[in-house]
Amino acid sequence: MDLHNIIHQSRILVVVGSGGVGKTTSASGLALYAAREGKKVALLTIDPAKRLAEALGLESLNNKPQELAVELTQPGKVEAMMLEPSETFDNLISQAVQTDSLRNRLLGNRLYQLIARTLGGMQEYMAVEKLYDLVEQNKYDLIVIDTPPSVNALVFLDAPRRMYTFFSEKIVKFFVKEHEKKKKGLIKKLKDKAGEIAIGVLRKTLSDSFMDDLMEMATAFQSLFGAFRKRGEVVEKLLRAQSTNFVIVTGPDPLRVDEADDYVKALRKLNVQPDLWIVNKVHETPIAKVVFDEQEIQKWLRAANSFDEDISNQKTHTLCHELNRAAALAYDLRSRDDSGLQTIKALLGKGSLVKIEAFTEEVEDGQAVEQFIKALRMQR
């Protein structure tokens, strides 16, 4: 499937890759490209590096969608946001807990605050919730997800499965009463003799206030287990659906190609096959190796400065040496990138390849996105 079909047939685009390969620029460029094709797009970054706002000309990004300037997106529309895990968790609690008093108690619970703001993996779990919420809104033609660098992105991709497995097989069996006579809920377990002994020991060890917070949070969370499980199951199906496509971003140099190779192997273990490869910073010139001659250089110098006929041999020799060194480096970079592209083509499978030529000068992030979109259009 080529780039045009991927953009027009996808409901979700998941952009993955290691750090420093232009992943955020690529995600931004794909979102704007789709908008200029008439799509209404949500652009969500899970990457805590917070570079997406700069790339899109915004002062900052937060959990709430911000519409980009019309001149950047017309005839379509892009709403960009950055995942704030704790705020997303609070929103989930507000929606899922049925009574105001329980909701307020849970949001103010010190143990909940600790979990929501510091627990490892919370970013990935809340990314699942945010994606679920965006899909449920049913207001976007396309959702583009800018994931964190490699390892965390793999955690995100596996988070839905771990979420619904955890809440369906472990926690629910312990906390929630399925049959009064056969199974006990948490509160009943805590009230039996063994539970009282355990609570007594824990109170002495962890303090009364901690145990009060724990019991209050556990009681409140009983009503949330079903919501967590449902979200995990829905997002798992979404990430495996035909309308979800994966974009891997890399560079052509040996280190990036090796990283991409390892990453693709890990993705395939999760039954994920990248549909599009974006290879950034590709050197495509010069076509042949160039060698400069000192006499030729001296002619150029005299032609460029007709008032100074006294050009020393040393000056000519030095300039010729530097030009030849630069030409050799450019050719070596071209040869290196050609080799990297050949390796990547062997890894493609049924995926498509888009090459983005290395920019000739340093540019601002907004300019980089525009350069990226221009390069995409040239490869249609």
N, C-alpha and C positions, 0 to 999 in steps of 0.2 A: 504494500500500500504506500503510495507516494505522499509527500507532504500535504498537497491540496486535499486529498481524500482523508488523511488523518485529521486535519483541522475540521473538515465538514462532517465527518462521521463520528467524531468523538463526543462523548458527554463529559468525560474526565480525562485530563492529560496530567500524568505524574512525571515530573522532571527530576531526574536523579543523577548523581555523579559525585566525585570527590571534590574537596575544596580547591578553589583557585583555578577552575577550568572554565569559568564564565557561565555557571549554572543559573545564577540569578538574572544575568543579562539575557540568557536564552529563554527563561520562563517569562520574563517581561516582554521580550520580542515576540514570542509565540502568542501571548495574550493580545498584544496590540495588532499583530498580523490578523488574528481571528476577528477582532473588532472591525478592522478595515475591510474585512470580507462580509461585514454586516451582522456579526454575532454579538450577543449580549454575554459578557464574560465576567466571571469571578476569578480574581487572582489572589491566591492565598499562599503566604510564605510561612513555613514552619521553621525556617532557618533563623536562629536567634542572632545572626550577624547583623541584621537590620539594615542591609544595603539596598533593599528593594525600594525604599522610599526615595533614596538618592537617584536611583536609576529612572524613576518615574517622575522626577521633578517635584516630589512632595517633601514637606518639612519633616514629617514623621508618619508612621503607620501605627494603628492599634487594632483592637479586636473588631471594631465597627467598620463596615465597608465605606470606602471613600471613592467617589466617582472621579475618574481622571478627566482632565480637560477635554472638551469636545474636539478641539482641533487635533488632538493626539489620536482619537479613537473613531471619529465619524467614518462611515455612517453607523457603526455599531457603538458599543458602550463597554467600558471596563470599570469594575469596582474592585479596588485593591484593599487587602487587609493583612495584618500580621497576627499570628496566633498568640494570644495571651492565655496560657493554660489555666491560671487561677481564676481569671474572669470567666473563661468558658465553663469551668467547673461550677462556679457560682450560678451561672445562667442555667446550667443543667439542673442544679438543685432547685432553683426557683420555679422551673417548669414542671419538674417531676414530683415534688413534694406537695401534697394536696392542701394542707392547712397552713395558714399564716403563722400560727404559733410554733408549729414544728419546724417550718422553714426558717424562721428567725432564730430558733434555738440551735438548729444545725449550723447555719451560717456563722453564728457567733461562737460555736464550740471550738475550744482551743486546739483540740486534737485534730478536728477537721481542718482548721486553718493551717496547722503544721503539715498535714498530708497534702492539702491542695497547693501549697506553695513550695514544698521542698522534696516531696517524694520522688525518687528516681523513676523514670518512665512516665511520669505524669504528662509531660509534653506530648509524647506519642499517643497516649490514651485520649487526651483532650483533642488532639488532631483528628482522631476518629470521630469524636463528638461533633467537632466543627464541620467536618466533611458531611456527616449525616445531616446536620442542620441546614447546610447550603443546598443539599439535594432535596430535602423536604420542602424548602421554600419554593422550589420549582419555578424560579424566576430567571434562571440562567440557561443559555444554550450550551455553554462550555464552562467547566471549572478547571483552572490550571493551578497545580500545586507545586510550589517551589520547596523541595524537601531539604532537610539538613544534609551535611556531607555524609558519605557512604554508610558508615556504621549505624548512625541514628536513623537514616532513611530505611535501612533494613528492619530496624526495630519498629518503625512506623508501619511498614508493610505487613509485619507479622502481628501487630497490636490487635487488630480486630479478632483474629482467631484466638489469641491468648485471652482477650477480654471475654468473649462469649463462653470459652471453655472454662475459664476460671469461675465465672459467676454461675455457670450451669452445673458444674460438677463438684465444686468444693464449698464455696461460701454458702450457696443456697441450701445445700443439704444440712449445713450446720445451723444456720440462722432461722430458716423459714419452716414453719410447720406445714407438712404436706398432708399428714393424716394424724389426727389428734391422738389416736390410740397407739400408733406405731412409732411416731417420731415426735421429738420435743423441739420446740422453738428455743431460741437463745434465752429468753427470760425464764422459761420453765427450767431450763438446764441450770441457770444461775441460782435458782431457788431450791434445787434439791440439795441433799446433804453434802455431796462431793463438791457441788458448785459453791456452796457457802464456804467450805474449807478453802477452796481455790481462791475465791474472792478475798477472804480474810488474809491469806498469804500475800496476794497481790497488793492489797491495800497497805500492808506493812512495808512492802518493798517499794511500791511506786507512788504512794500517797493516796489519800482519800479523794482528792480533787481529780487526780488523773483517772482513777477508776470510775468516778462519776461521769467524767467526759467520755470515757470509753463506752460505758453502758448506754449513755444517752445517744452517742453517735451510732452505735450498733443497732439500737432500737429504731432510730430514724432511717437508717440505711435499708431496713428490711423492704421498704416500699420502693427502693431504687434498683434492687437487683434485677428485676424484670426489664427495667429501662436500659440498664447497662448491657444485658444480654441481647436485647433486641437490636441495639445500636451496633454491637459487634457483629451480629449475624448479617444485618443489612449492609454494612460497609464491606464486610468480607465478600459478599456477593457482588457488590458494586466494583470492587477492585479486580475481581475476576471476570467481569462482564465483557462482552465483545466491544461495547461502547467505551471502555476504558483503555487507553493506550499509554504506553510507557516510553519516555524519551530519555535516553542516556547521553549525557554531555561529557565530552572528554577532550583531550588534546592529542596531537599526533606524535609527541615525543615519547621515547621508550618508557619513562616512568609512568606517564599517564596511560599509555596503552596497556601496560602491565596491571595498573590499578583497575582499568576498565575490564580487562580479562577476568580478574578475580571477582569483580563486582557482578559481572554477567553470570558467572558460575553460581554465585550466591543467589542471584535472582531466580535462576532456573530451578534451584532447590525449592524455591517458594512457588514454582510453576508460573513464573513470570517471564515472558519473552519480550525484550525491548522491540518496539515497533519502529522507532526512529532513532538514529544515531546523529548527533550534532557534534562535529569535530571542529573546535574553535582554534584560532591562531595558526592556520595552515600557511606555510611559506610555499608559494607556487612559482616564484621567480628566483633566479634566472633559469631559462630553459637549458642553456648550455654554460659551461664554465668560460669565464672571460679572463684574458690576460692582457694587461696594459703594458705598453712599450714606452721607454723614457723619452725617445725622440718625439713620439706622438704627444706625450704629456707636455713637452716643452712647446710644441706648436700651439696647443690649446691655451697654455698660459700666455703666450705672446699675443694670441688673437684676443684673449680676454682683457689684456692690459697693454694696449698698443703704445702707451707712453713710457713703458718700462721694458726696454729691449734687453737690459742687462739682467737676465735671469740666471742665477747660479745653477751649476750642475747638482750641487748638494740639495737645493730646494726641489729640483726636478726629481732627483733620486728618492728623496723622502716621500714626496707626494705619490710617486709611482708605487713605492713599497706599500703605503697605506691603502691605496686603491686596490692593489692586488690582494692584500690581506682581507679587505672588506668583501671583494668579489668571491674569494675562496670561502669565506664564512657563509655568504649568501647561498652559494652553491651547495655547501655542506648541509645547511639547514633544509634546503629543498630536497636533497637526497635523503636526509634523515626522515623528513615528513612523508616523502613518497613511500619509504619503507614502512613507516607507521600506518599509513593509510592502507597498504596492502595487507598488513596484519589485521586491521580492523575489518576490512572487507571479508576476510576469512571467518570473522566472528559474527558477522551480520545475521546469518540465517536468512529469514524472510524479511528482515527489517530494511528500511530505507536509510540512505546516507546523505547528509547535507554537510558540505564543507563551507566553513567561514574563513575567508582569507585573513591572515594577520594584518592588523591595521599598520599603516606606515608611520603613524605617530601616536603619541599618547592622546587620548580623548576623554572628555568627561563622560560619566555614566549615561546621561541622556543621549549624548551623541553616539555612544556605543550601541545603545538599543536601536537607534535609527539606522546605523550602519548594518546592524544585524538584520533588521527587517528588509533593508535593501538587498542584502545578500540572499535572503530567503526568496524574495520575488524573482531574482535572477535565475533561481534554480527550479522554478515552476515548470 
